[in-house]
């Protein structure tokens, strides 16, 4: 099994990063997020193209750009009132264009196609480091040398337990493997808190799925590019705008049905009319495919439907907080906090934007079960919960935030989750099955179709190029 990003981070003393795919929802000071935009192009009439692309995320735009450059007539249908899909730069914080969707180029070395694209268009980048971190115990005290050494020891044991479980005769959940292998039931309360912290921060917040659901065999079956972790100082939207330039993109076109046949091509039905093409590239997120909101006629082949049903869709939500002043460790990129017993997975990881952007902004993450749970909370309840965690670390006298932006990824009807994961009952082969075309008419792209680079922007981008190449070679 090839080394993935998190496996690499297991070797560091403070590597607790996250994939950071999230979608936006309503938040204070962010009315523009939910404001409708006018669609780019006509709707209503039945319109024909060589290829229809469903979804104006980076996979769809990559496919559309490549096909258009090859001389195909291409139309992109997007349900949202904006381009980007699960890439979305905050539209109202002009002095701090933080990303509500994907944030990082993971492994921003020379081989990463997103890094190559960013350099080609002159995007401004800044690196963050998992090693540049400050860590707090559950009582809010910075970890001393003894506590750090004990956590490092637990991290090493955790890695060994999971490696052994990946060679076992039967698959089991990550949670079961860890708790059995580390004799969790007989551990002290402090040990349990630290084990829970490691599982949540290094696995759940990386892969977005509950440890109780993630497959020990396959949860980390992804690959990694070499290089630093880079963020866009002007937001990921600079890449989206570049790829979208010159394309025929119809916003506000929610796809409801796709009918296809060997003789008649493809008809895509939306709430604003029907569109026909010889072929279609479907970049709908796995969660949307699982919801059944798009009807296929005839039904998709059973092998593809099995992949849709059995692969997992995870959740990772973000909470950005803006403050009047910096009260935390502004030189650190990551702030880590071990939650107390009974608060599993709550506000364990934070990113400071002081060093890369110069702004007093903190980003807190919540993944998996707790990430889903808080979507039902009000903004105030979420902010109060976040502030309680920060006050545990930095004291009761820290200022309240002046603004915030909160994501509710699972409730988004055009995402229904943050990104895909490998849960019990799924296998990497299912991603290949999901990516396979149907009768030379339906082609599939998106991060979930990537066997090695799922969950990443570069994986989604590569999948769009792959789907376009399949059409051009057909």
N, C-alpha and C positions, 0 to 999 in steps of 0.2 A: 504494500500500500504506500503510495507516494506521500511525502511529507506535505501537510497542508499548513495554512497560516497559523492556526491555533496550536498545532503540534510544535511548530517552531517557537511559538510564544511560551509553551510549557518550559522551555529551557531558560527563560528569563525570570528574574526575581519579581518583576512587577508587571509582566505582560498580561493585561486584562482587557484588551480592546474589543470592539464590537463591529459587526458588519455595517450597521447603521443604515438600513433601509427603513424609511418611515414615510407615511403620507400625512398630509396636513388635514386639520379639521378646524373648527371655529376656535379662535383664541382672542384674548383681549388685544386691542390695538391692531388687529389683522383682518379688518373687514374685507380688504381687497382679495383675500384668499377665496372667499365664497362668492365674489361678484361675478355675474355672467359676462362673457365676452361674445362678440359677434363672431359667427363661424367664418372661416376662411374659404369661401366658395359657396356655390349654390346647392340647394337640397330640394327634395320633393320629386323631381323628374327622374325617370329611370336613365341612368348614365352608364356608359360602357368604357372600360379601360382594358389594357393588357393585363394589368395586375392591380388588385386592391390590397392594401395593407390595412389590417385592423389593429389600431393602436399606434399612437404617436409618441411612445416611449423610445428609448434609445435603440432597442432592437428593431422596432418598426421603421424608425428614421434611417438607421444604417442600411436596412434592406431597400428602402425606397430610394435613397441616394444612389446606391450601387446600381439598381435596376434602371433608374432614370439616366444615369451616365452611360449605360449600355444601350440606350435608345428606346427603352420601353415606356409606354404611357402608364403612369402610376398615379393612383389616387389613395390618399391616406384618410381613413375614417377614424375619428377620435371621439369618444363619448364625453370626455371632459371639455371644459371651456378653455383649456390651455394645452400646450404641448408638454412633453416630458414624462408623463406617467408617474412612475415612482422616483423620478428626479424632479425636485421642485425647490427652487431657491426662494426664500422668504421675500415676498414682493413689497413689503413696507419698511423694512429696516435698511434704508438706503446706505447708511454708513457702515452697515455690518451685514452683508448679503450671505447670511448663514443658510445652510441647506436643510430643509424639512424632510427631504427624501435622502437619496444617497449622498454621502458627504466625502468619502475618501476615495482616492485611487489606491487600492491595496496592492503593494508591491510595484511602486512607480518607477521601476527600472526600465532599461532600454527595450526589453522584450514585450512589455505591457502595451497593448494596442491603444488603450485609453491614454496612457502617458505619451505615447507617440503622437496621438491626435492633439492632446493638450499643447505639446511643444510646437506642433505644426501651426496652430492658430495663435500662438503667443499667449496662452492663458497664464495668469499669474498664480503660482503655486507656493505653498508653504508646507514644510514637513512637521509632523508631530511624532513623538516617540513614546512607545509603551514603557520604555525604561525610565522616562522622565516623569515619575509619578510620586505622589505622597499618599501614604496609606494610614488609615485609622482603624482601631479595633472597635468592637461593638459599644464600648463605653465612651467613645469619642476621643480617646487618647491616641496620639500617634504611635505607631508600632515601634517598640524598642528592638534592639538587636536580638534578644531572646525570642520575642514573638515573631519577628521576621524569619528567624531560622526555623522555628517550628512550622510556620506556614510553608516555607520552602520544602521542608521535609514531607509535609502532607501533600504538597503539589507533586513531588517526586513519586510518592506512593500511589497517588491518584493516577498518574501517568502509567505506572507499571501495572496497576490493577486493570485499567482499560485495555492496555496492550495484550494482557493475558486473556481477557474476556473476548477479544477479537479472534482468538484462536480456539475458543471453546466449541463444543459440538453443536450447541444451539445458541441462537441469538437471544438477547435479553435487553431490557431497557438499560440505559446508562445509569439511571438511579439505582436499579437493582444491583448492577455490577459493582458500583461504587460502595453501596452500603454493605453488601456482603463482603467484598474484598477488603474493606477498611474496618470491619467489625463495628459499624456505626452504632449499633444499638447499645454497645457496652462502653462507648466513649464518654468522656466528660462533656459537660454542657459547652465549655469553650471549644473543645475539639469539634463538636457537632456544628457550632456556629461557623467555624473556619472551613470545615468541609463543605457545608452548604454554600458558603461564599465562593469557594473555588469552583464548585459545580455550576453555580449560577453565572459567575462572571466569565469563566473560561469556556463554558460550553453553551449554556442556555442563551446568554447574551451574544454569543458568536453565531449560533445556529438557529436561534429564535424559537426553538421548540422546547417543550417541557422535557426535563430529564426522564420523567416517567414514560415518555412516548418515544424518545429518540432511540434509534437502533444502535446498539453498541458496535455491531459489525460495520455499519455504514455511515454513521453520523458525520464522520470526518473524512469521507472518501473524496474530498476535493483536492485540487492542486493549487500551487501558489506561484506567483511571479516573484522574482527577487526585487529588492529595492525598498525604499522608504515608504512610509504612509503619508500621502500628500493630500492636502485639501485645496480647494479653489478659493482664492481670496475674493474673487468676484462671483462665486457661486458656480455650481455645476451647470447652471442654465446657459453659460457661455458655449458649452459643447452642444447643447440642444439647439440653440439658436443657429449655430453654424451648420449643423446637419439638416435643419428644417428649411434653410434658405432656398427659395426657388421651387419648393415642392408644393403640390396641390393637396393641401390639408383641409379637411372638412371637420371643424370643431362642432361639438354638440350633436354628434351623430352616434347615438347609442345603438349598437348592433343587437338585434333580437333574434335573428334567424339566418342560417347559412344553408342554402340548397345547392347541391352540386351533382354533376353527372358527367360521364365520359364524353357525351355528345354535346350537351348544352352549356358546358362550362360551369360558372359559379354565379349565383345570385345572392347578394347580401342585402338583407332587409333591415332597415332602421326605422326609427320613429319619424324620420323626415324623408322617407322614400326608399326605393330599391335601386341597387347598383349592380351591374353585371361586369364580369371579367372572365378572361380565360383561366386565370389562376388567382389564388388569394394566399396571403401570408398572415397567419393568425398569431398575434403576439399577446393575446389576453393572458393576464396573470393566472397562475394555477388555481388560486382561490376563486376566480371568476368562472373558470371552466368547471370547477367542482360544484359551484352553486347551481349549475344548470340554467342560468339566466339566458344563455344563448342556445337555441334549438338547432340541431344539425339534422338535415334530411338529405340522404339516409343517415341513420345513426352512425357514429364513428365506429370503426372496427373494434372488436372486443379487447384486443391487446392494448390499444391506445386508451380506451375507457378504463381499463384496469390500472394503467399507469396514472391516469388522472385521479382515480379513486384512492389509490394506495399511497402515493407520495404525500408528504405532509406540507402544510402551509403554516409557517410560523409567524409570530408577532414580535416586533420590537418597536416600542414607542419612545418618542422624544419629548422632553420638556425643556425648552430654552427659557432661561431667566436672565433679564437685564437688570443690573443694579446701578445705583448712583455712584458707587465707588467699589474698588476691589478690596475685599476683606479676607480673601483666601490666599493660598500660595500661588501667586501670579506667575511665578517662574516655572511651575509644574504644568505639564500638559494633561495629566490624568490625576484624578482624585478618587481614591478607593475607600470604601467604607464597609466593614463587615456588619450586616444587620444583626440585631438582637434575635434571640430565640423567639419564634412566633411571628417574625417579620421577614420570612424568607423572600429573598429576591427584591427587596424594596430599596431602591436608590443606592445600589452597591457601586455604581460607576458614574463618574462625572468627567466631563472634558472642560478645561478652561480655554477660552478663546482670547485671553489677555495677551499671551505671547505672540500668536500668529496674527491677530487682527488689531490688537491694541484696545479692544473694547471690553468693558466689565460684564462679560456674558459667561454664564455657566450652562452646560448642557447635561441633563440627567437622563439616564436610560432606564426603561423597565421592559423586560422581555417575558415571553411565554405566559404562564398563568396570571401573574400579577400584571403584566402588560395588558392582557385582555380585561382583567377585572377593573382597572381604573378607567377604562373607556366609558363606563357607566357613571363615573363621578363627574361632578361639575368642575369647571376650571378652578374655582376657588378651593375645592376639596383637594385637587391634585397639587396646587401650589402650596397649600397649607401642609400637606404631607411632605412635599419636597423640602420646605423650609424647616420642618421638624428635624429632618435628617441633617440638614446643613447646620442647624443650631446645636445638634449633638456634637458636631465636630468643631464648630467655630464660636460657640457661645450664644447666649440669648440676646446680645446687644447688636447683632448684625442687622443691617437695614433690610427692609422689605424690598422686593423687586419693583421696579418702575413699569415693567412690561413683561409679557411672556408670550410664548407660542407653544401650543400643545398639540400633539398629533394623536389621532384615533384611527389607526391604520386598519384594524380589523373591521370596523364599522363602515369603512369606505366601500361603497357598492362596486367601484371600478378597480378595486384591489383585493378586498376581502382577505387581508393579511399583508405581511411585509415582504417575505420571500420564502422560497420553498426549503424544505429540509427532509432528511431521510429518517422516517419513523419506522417503528416495528412493522414488518410486513412489506416494506418497500425495498428495492434493490437499485443499484446504479443503472442496470440495464433498462429499467423503466424510464429513465430519462432519455435514453436512445429511442425507446418505443414512442415516447411523447414527441420526440423531434421528427420522427419519420413522416414522410408525406403520404397522403392518401390519394391514390389514383392519378398522381401527377396534377392534381387540382388544388388540394389543400396542403399548404406548407406551414410548418409550425416553428416559431422562434420565441425567445424570451429566456430569462435566466434559468427557469425550471427545466428547459430542454438541454441544458449544458451538463454533460456527465462529469466534467472535471471542474468547471468554473461556475457552478451554480451559486446563486446568492450574490453575485458581483456584477458591477456595471460592465467590466470588461467581458464577463461571460455573456451578458445580454447582448452587448455590441457584437461580439463574435458570432453569436447565434443568428443575428440578423444578416450578417455577411454570408454565413453558411447557407441560409435559406435562399438568399438572392442567387448565390452560385448554383444551387440546385435547380432553380428555375431557368437560369441562363444555360445550364448544361442539359436541360430536358429536351 
